[in-house]
Amino acid sequence: MILHIDFNSYFATVEQQANPRLRGKPVGVTGGDRMQRTVLGAASVEAKKYGVKTGMQIWEARQLCPQIILVQGDSDKYLEVTKRFIGILKAYSPYLEVFSIDECFLEGTVKIAKEIKKRIKTEIGEYITCSIGISYNKLMAKLAGSLQKPDGLVVIPDEHSAMQILDKIELDEICGIGSRIQARLNKMGIFNFKQLRQVPLEMLLFHFKSYGKFLYDASRGIDHSQIVPFYEKEEVKSVGHRHTINHDTNNPQEIKQILLKLCEMVAMRLRSKNLVAKTIYSTFRVEQIRHLSQQTTISYTNDGLEIFQAAWGIFNCLWNREKIRMIGVSVSNLKPQTPYTLNFFKNEIINQVLDKVNNEFGNFTLQRAVLLNSTSIKRKPNPYLSDRRFKL
């Protein structure tokens, strides 16, 4: 049997556990250091009763729940709690898949599930709860975990039970069927899993290509995917940051500082994993809610200034001096770093010093002079561990 452990309103309950004054009150966790022009990274159980949802704009949340308490997100705090509960899960089986910062799959039993719930309360915090789904495969375990929240424990023992439950839920309640897929199925006259099971596999393959096989199997409670321990997963294929500015701006100096800061953050993450990148991707959003983006290739690097020069070149080619509200940069085409030639030795020494100081005292304690008095940027709460997986 497979357990799916899913923490309830994770970022919000971690904040409520850390600050008892927030308990029992509607809480919304925002994106890092920003309290405006952003979305909620999480909503507490109390906030959800008002219709507030994760991913909702701040102004929308306040309309639904004027008394909502906004708390700045803290990725390091959430990661630390994740490390603690993963430490608990490791004690039961090496077959542990970290699906996201607050979700895991684990081989186990009902007895183990009850023990995990008890240990989370005693070893992590009495205000932090999880819902656990138990079933014969990952897809049905995840479905079981979603059926009773918060603090639920549901078992789907076999395919017969699975199909009985599937016939009572909406199509998009299964992981892997989003709103777009649901809309396409609706256009075909398919509105539930009972109708989906009546569609021949050949027709699903015709309309959805290889994804049609997933729809065919999911409607029958079939899932052959295996638990993949997090230490066996592939490393990330890209590293990036974006920042939504708290006002629209077309000030080149301000934009340049923000982009350089983002590039330095990307470079530091590359160096922490001993990686270099070749492809640079820059994107921004103008005030008319229109995205512009482009990529270029350079020599392999993990130096923030070199990444910035490529990203700024892209930005200048696309920008027409319009006011922008968001800018981002990401790098891909990654490979392990090899020893630098003597020509780059000086930059390598400078970067080592930067990383050592900033790791100990906080990002941008030591920085380029051009960034003095620049906009403060912090990493945002991220539900997917991505490149931080190695820290677990």
C-alpha positions in Angstrom: 0.0 0.0 0.0 1.1 3.6 -0.7 0.5 6.6 1.7 0.1 10.1 0.4 0.9 12.6 3.1 -0.4 16.1 2.4 0.0 18.9 5.0 -3.1 21.1 5.4 -2.6 24.8 4.5 1.1 24.2 5.0 2.7 27.7 4.9 -0.2 29.2 7.0 -0.2 26.5 9.7 3.6 26.7 10.0 3.1 30.4 10.7 0.3 29.7 13.2 2.5 27.1 14.9 5.3 29.6 15.2 3.0 32.4 16.4 0.2 31.3 18.7 -1.5 34.7 18.2 -2.4 33.7 14.7 -4.1 30.5 15.7 -7.8 30.3 15.0 -7.7 33.4 12.8 -7.8 33.8 9.0 -4.2 34.0 7.8 -2.8 34.5 4.3 0.9 34.0 3.5 2.2 36.4 0.8 5.1 36.1 -1.6 8.3 36.8 0.3 8.9 40.4 1.2 5.9 41.8 -0.8 2.5 42.6 0.7 1.0 44.2 -2.4 0.6 43.3 -6.0 1.1 39.6 -5.3 -0.8 36.4 -4.7 -1.3 34.3 -1.6 1.2 31.5 -1.2 -1.2 29.8 1.2 -4.5 30.4 3.1 -5.2 29.1 6.5 -8.1 26.7 7.2 -9.9 29.7 8.8 -9.4 31.9 5.7 -10.6 29.1 3.4 -14.0 29.2 5.1 -14.5 32.6 3.6 -13.7 31.3 0.1 -10.0 32.5 0.2 -7.8 30.2 -1.9 -4.1 29.7 -2.5 -3.0 31.6 -5.6 -5.6 34.3 -5.1 -4.7 38.0 -5.6 -4.4 39.9 -2.3 -7.2 42.3 -3.2 -9.5 39.4 -4.0 -8.7 37.8 -0.6 -9.5 41.0 1.2 -12.8 41.4 -0.5 -13.8 37.9 0.7 -12.3 38.3 4.1 -11.5 41.9 5.2 -10.1 40.7 8.5 -7.5 38.4 6.9 -4.0 38.7 8.5 -1.2 38.8 5.9 2.1 37.3 6.9 5.3 37.5 4.8 6.4 34.2 3.5 9.6 32.6 4.8 10.9 29.8 2.5 13.7 28.8 4.9 11.3 28.3 7.8 9.0 26.1 5.7 12.0 24.1 4.3 13.3 23.5 7.9 9.9 22.1 8.9 9.8 19.9 5.7 13.3 18.5 6.6 11.9 17.6 10.1 8.9 15.7 8.8 10.9 14.0 6.1 13.2 12.8 8.9 10.2 11.2 10.5 9.1 9.5 7.2 12.5 8.1 6.5 12.2 6.0 9.6 9.5 3.9 8.0 10.7 3.2 4.5 13.5 4.1 2.0 10.7 4.3 -0.6 9.9 7.9 0.0 9.1 10.3 -2.8 9.1 14.0 -2.0 6.4 15.3 -4.3 6.5 18.9 -3.1 7.5 20.9 0.0 4.3 19.7 1.8 3.5 16.4 0.1 5.1 13.0 0.1 4.4 9.4 -1.1 5.6 6.5 1.2 5.1 2.8 1.3 3.3 1.9 4.4 0.1 0.8 6.3 -2.8 2.3 8.2 -0.9 1.7 11.4 2.1 3.6 10.1 -0.1 6.4 8.9 -1.6 6.8 12.5 2.0 6.8 14.0 3.1 9.5 11.5 0.2 11.7 12.5 1.0 11.3 16.1 4.7 12.0 15.7 4.0 15.1 13.6 1.9 16.6 16.4 4.5 15.7 19.2 7.7 16.4 17.2 6.8 19.2 14.9 3.8 21.0 16.4 0.3 20.4 17.7 -1.2 23.0 15.2 0.3 21.4 12.1 -1.9 18.7 10.6 -1.8 16.4 7.6 -4.3 14.4 5.6 -3.2 10.9 4.6 -4.6 8.9 1.8 -3.9 5.2 1.5 -4.4 3.1 -1.6 -2.9 0.5 -4.0 -1.3 3.1 -6.2 -0.1 6.7 -6.1 -3.0 8.3 -8.1 -5.6 6.8 -5.8 -3.6 7.5 -2.7 -3.5 11.2 -3.6 -7.2 11.2 -4.4 -7.9 9.5 -1.0 -5.9 12.2 0.8 -8.0 14.9 -0.8 -11.4 13.4 0.3 -11.2 14.4 4.0 -9.5 17.7 5.0 -8.1 18.8 7.3 -6.5 16.1 9.3 -8.1 13.2 7.4 -7.2 9.5 6.9 -9.0 7.8 4.1 -8.3 4.3 2.5 -9.2 3.2 -1.0 -8.4 -0.5 -0.8 -9.0 -1.7 -4.4 -10.1 -0.8 -7.9 -13.8 -1.6 -7.2 -13.8 1.0 -4.3 -11.8 3.4 -6.5 -14.4 3.4 -9.3 -17.2 3.9 -6.8 -15.5 7.0 -5.5 -14.5 8.2 -9.0 -18.1 8.2 -10.0 -19.0 10.6 -7.2 -16.4 13.3 -7.9 -15.7 15.9 -10.6 -13.2 15.2 -13.4 -10.7 17.8 -12.1 -10.5 16.3 -8.7 -8.0 13.8 -10.0 -4.4 15.0 -10.1 -3.5 15.4 -13.8 -6.8 16.6 -15.1 -6.8 20.4 -15.0 -9.4 22.9 -16.2 -8.3 22.9 -19.8 -8.4 19.1 -20.1 -11.8 19.1 -18.4 -13.1 21.7 -20.8 -11.9 19.6 -23.8 -13.6 16.5 -22.3 -16.8 18.5 -21.7 -16.8 19.5 -25.4 -16.8 15.8 -26.3 -19.8 15.3 -24.0 -17.8 13.8 -21.2 -18.7 15.2 -17.8 -17.8 12.4 -15.3 -15.6 9.4 -15.0 -18.5 6.9 -15.8 -18.8 8.6 -19.2 -15.0 8.7 -19.6 -14.8 4.9 -19.1 -17.2 4.4 -22.0 -14.8 6.2 -24.5 -12.6 3.8 -26.5 -8.8 4.2 -25.9 -8.3 4.8 -29.6 -10.6 7.8 -29.5 -8.8 9.3 -26.4 -5.4 8.8 -28.1 -6.7 10.5 -31.2 -7.9 13.6 -29.3 -5.2 13.7 -26.6 -2.3 11.9 -28.1 -0.3 9.9 -25.5 -2.2 11.7 -22.6 -5.2 9.8 -23.7 -3.7 6.7 -22.1 -3.5 8.5 -18.7 -7.2 9.5 -19.0 -8.2 5.9 -19.9 -6.3 4.5 -16.9 -7.3 7.2 -14.5 -11.0 6.6 -15.1 -10.4 3.0 -14.0 -8.3 3.8 -11.0 -5.2 2.5 -12.8 -1.7 4.0 -12.2 1.6 2.1 -12.8 3.9 4.9 -11.7 6.4 3.9 -9.0 7.6 5.7 -6.0 10.8 7.5 -6.9 12.9 8.3 -3.8 13.9 12.0 -3.9 17.6 11.2 -3.8 17.2 9.3 -7.1 15.4 12.1 -9.0 17.1 14.0 -11.7 18.6 17.4 -10.9 16.9 20.5 -12.0 17.1 21.5 -15.7 16.8 25.3 -15.1 17.2 27.9 -12.4 15.4 31.2 -12.4 13.9 34.1 -10.5 11.3 36.8 -11.2 10.2 39.9 -9.3 6.9 41.8 -9.4 7.7 45.5 -8.8 5.4 47.3 -6.3 4.8 50.0 -8.9 4.9 50.3 -12.7 8.3 51.7 -13.8 10.2 52.6 -17.0 13.3 53.9 -15.1 16.2 52.1 -16.7 18.4 52.4 -13.6 15.8 50.8 -11.4 15.1 48.0 -13.8 18.8 47.4 -14.3 19.4 47.1 -10.6 16.5 44.6 -10.2 17.6 42.5 -13.1 21.2 42.4 -11.9 20.0 41.4 -8.4 18.0 38.5 -9.9 21.0 37.4 -12.0 23.2 37.4 -8.9 20.6 35.2 -7.1 20.5 32.8 -10.0 24.3 32.7 -10.2 24.6 32.0 -6.5 22.2 29.1 -6.8 24.2 27.7 -9.7 27.5 27.9 -7.7 25.9 26.2 -4.7 25.2 23.2 -6.9 28.5 23.4 -8.8 26.7 24.0 -12.1 27.2 26.3 -15.0 24.6 27.4 -17.6 24.7 28.3 -21.3 21.2 29.4 -22.2 19.9 32.7 -20.7 16.1 33.5 -20.8 14.8 36.9 -19.9 11.1 37.9 -19.5 9.1 40.9 -18.4 5.5 42.1 -18.2 4.4 45.5 -19.3 1.5 47.5 -17.7 -1.0 46.2 -20.3 -0.5 42.7 -18.9 1.5 41.6 -22.0 4.5 39.3 -21.6 7.7 39.6 -23.7 10.5 37.1 -23.5 13.5 35.8 -25.5 16.5 33.6 -24.9 20.1 33.6 -26.0 23.2 31.4 -25.5 26.6 32.4 -24.1 29.7 30.6 -22.9 29.0 28.4 -19.9 29.1 30.4 -16.8 27.8 30.8 -13.2 28.9 34.4 -12.8 26.1 36.9 -12.1 27.5 39.7 -14.1 27.9 37.6 -17.2 24.3 36.3 -16.9 23.1 39.9 -16.4 24.9 41.2 -19.5 23.1 38.6 -21.6 19.7 39.1 -19.9 20.0 42.9 -20.2 20.9 42.6 -23.9 17.6 40.6 -24.4 15.6 43.1 -22.4 16.9 46.1 -24.3 16.1 44.4 -27.7 12.5 43.9 -26.6 11.8 46.9 -24.4 10.1 50.0 -26.0 10.4 52.2 -22.8 7.0 51.0 -21.7 6.4 50.8 -18.0 6.9 47.3 -16.6 5.6 45.6 -13.6 7.5 42.2 -13.6 10.9 41.1 -14.7 12.6 37.7 -14.6 15.6 35.7 -15.6 16.3 32.0 -15.8 19.1 29.8 -17.1 19.1 26.4 -18.6 21.3 24.0 -20.6 23.1 23.2 -17.3 26.2 21.0 -16.7 28.6 20.4 -13.9 31.3 23.1 -13.4 34.8 22.2 -14.5 37.9 24.0 -13.2 38.3 27.5 -14.6 41.2 28.5 -16.7 43.7 31.0 -15.3 41.9 33.9 -17.1 38.8 33.4 -14.9 40.6 32.7 -11.7 40.0 36.2 -10.3 36.3 36.0 -10.8 36.1 32.6 -9.2 37.9 33.9 -6.0 35.5 36.9 -5.8 32.5 34.7 -6.2 33.7 32.3 -3.5 34.1 35.3 -1.1 30.6 36.6 -2.0 29.0 33.2 -1.4 30.8 32.6 1.9 29.8 36.0 3.4 26.2 36.0 2.0 25.6 32.4 3.1 26.6 33.3 6.6 25.0 36.7 7.0 22.2 36.8 4.4 21.9 37.5 0.6 23.4 40.8 -0.5 25.3 41.5 2.7 28.2 41.7 0.3 27.2 43.1 -3.1 28.3 45.2 -6.1 28.3 48.9 -5.4 25.8 49.5 -8.2 23.2 47.6 -6.1 23.5 49.9 -3.1 20.1 51.4 -2.2 18.4 49.0 -4.7 15.0 47.3 -4.3 14.9 44.6 -1.7 14.3 41.2 -3.2 13.9 37.9 -1.4 13.2 34.4 -2.4 9.5 33.6 -2.4 7.8 30.6 -0.7 8.0 27.8 -3.3 5.8 24.6 -2.9 8.2 22.7 -5.1 11.6 21.9 -3.7 13.3 22.0 -7.1 17.0 22.9 -6.7 16.7 22.9 -2.9 16.1 19.1 -2.8 19.8 18.5 -2.2 19.5 20.2 1.2 17.1 17.6 2.5 
